[in-house]
Amino acid sequence: MTDDDASAGWDAVADRFTALRSDVGTDIVLGWSRQLPRGGAVLDIGCGTGVPIGTCLAAQGFALFGIDPAPRMIDAFRRNVPEATASCEPAETSRFFGRRFDGVVAIGVLFLLPEAAQAAVIARMGRALRPGGRFLFSAPRQRCDWRDSLTGRRSQSLGETTYGDLLDAAGLALAARHRDAGANDYFDVVARPR
Ligand SMILES: C[S@@+](CC[C@H](N)C(=O)[O-])C[C@H]1O[C@@H](n2cnc3c(N)ncnc32)[C@H](O)[C@@H]1O
């Protein structure tokens, strides 16, 4: 693990993460996806191995795009979700933001980034979502920080108030909040008409 590791330590823990990842939260993503147009384009930021989120979205018939800067994660994603379009790159510089999407998910990802990078990714997302498009991301509602148990790196939620301000500046609005069986919080966001 070095400072130039674009995956912030995730490539090195890919096998352990795969063994530990449960289905918790899949029901939230599935319910959220029912708001999207049939066959719409969906971007999964920090897609990991694609299990369980990518496989669930692909099974619903969406045109799925996955990005992850960890080579081992994206290799597994390509095997697990062969119908998706995948790229090994971080959200901060992803070329996929040049496309337009009906939905974007970022599960267990945004809070891994430094605060300025989180703000930049939210702004890029605002430009990539079609009007009425939806964005679902997980993060604690309160501003807080902690050490990730697998990578040992710092994670930080900016909290609902700051996320709300960043979303607003990006042309996005908080539509709903959800909590999964593991007590993880989700922000369900809609792109305002331009
Ligand atoms: C906790 S895992 C979540 C994986 C997947 N979203 C899931 O729900 O199973 C975090 C993922 O974010 C990826 N990641 C780390 N830094 C990232 C960045 N700057 N941009 C996009 N993804 C990143 C990691 O490689 C890892 O696969």
The ligand as a Gaussian input file, in Angstrom:
#p B3LYP/6-31G(d) Opt

LIG

0 1
 C      -16.361000      -0.828000       0.473000
 S      -15.945000      -1.219000      -1.186000
 C      -17.583000      -1.192000      -1.907000
 C      -17.668000      -1.945000      -3.199000
 C      -19.085000      -2.027000      -3.806000
 N      -19.636000      -0.700000      -4.052000
 C      -20.011000      -2.823000      -2.931000
 O      -21.006000      -2.267000      -2.459000
 O      -19.751000      -4.034000      -2.751000
 C      -15.242000       0.297000      -1.766000
 C      -14.810000       0.273000      -3.214000
 O      -14.477000       1.615000      -3.614000
 C      -13.348000       1.552000      -4.458000
 N      -12.683000       2.874000      -4.486000
 C      -11.686000       3.327000      -3.689000
 N      -11.323000       4.569000      -4.046000
 C      -12.124000       4.904000      -5.095000
 C      -12.213000       6.051000      -5.935000
 N      -11.410000       7.118000      -5.756000
 N      -13.120000       6.062000      -6.936000
 C      -13.934000       4.989000      -7.129000
 N      -13.885000       3.867000      -6.376000
 C      -12.985000       3.829000      -5.366000
 C      -12.516000       0.437000      -3.863000
 O      -11.565000      -0.055000      -4.777000
 C      -13.578000      -0.575000      -3.479000
 O      -13.847000      -1.490000      -4.517000

